Amino acid sequence: MEAAINRYRILAIVVGVMLLMVVFVGMPIRYIGGNGTPSSIISPIHGALYIVYLAMAYDLWRRAQWPLKQMVLMVSAGLVPFLAFFIERRIVREARAVARAAEQPVAEV
């Protein structure tokens, strides 16, 4: 499960950075500067990476056997600027707790 956590973590950070680039670099240059080139390059890259991020989020969600609410939270992380960094920390912390709990032997009665 640690590999799934690491894949999710890397993609969450990359998608978060790309979203910030779209919002704070590409869009201002397009709408204030009148040059759509940076946005036309950055936006599709973010979109493609977001699709890969969704696959990694689904993989981690399935392995951790979380409720649907957790998956909705993970999906929203790639849509709202700065949210990816906060959600990534929370999800990784909870996923590692689930992994530790799965490793502990069950006490016999």
URVENCOR-V732840 format. One line per field, one symbol per residue. ss: DSSP state (h for helix, s for strand, l for the rest). burial: 1 if it has 16 or more other ideal C-beta (glycine too) atoms within 10 Angstrom, else 0. A space follows every 10 residues. Layout:
ss = ???
burial = ???
This chain:
ss = lhhhhhhhhh hhhhhhhhhh hhhhhhhhhh hlllllhhhh hhhhhhhhhh hhhhhhhhhh hhhhlllhhh hhhhhhllll llhhhhhhhh hhhhhhhhhh hhhllllll
burial = 1001101110 1101110111 1100011011 0000000110 0110010011 0011011001 1011010001 1011101100 0011001100 1100100100 000000000
